């Protein structure tokens, strides 16, 4: 696999992981017991730990990409493994 392909696929895994990881451990102002700012949506997060979220996204995407790359290299699951119907 070429380096350009590796980077592109990793970026796709990172983006997908961002949408999966971001909703976890987020509290609203109501849950934190803090007052809302006028005009603020009730669903807005109270505090957003940007660094922690980036680290979690990077770890999840690295694990997923490692599984993808190992499968690509060793061929554990391939289209040839799919059950064929008569």
Order of alpha helices (4+ residues) and beta strands (2+ residues): alpha-alpha-alpha
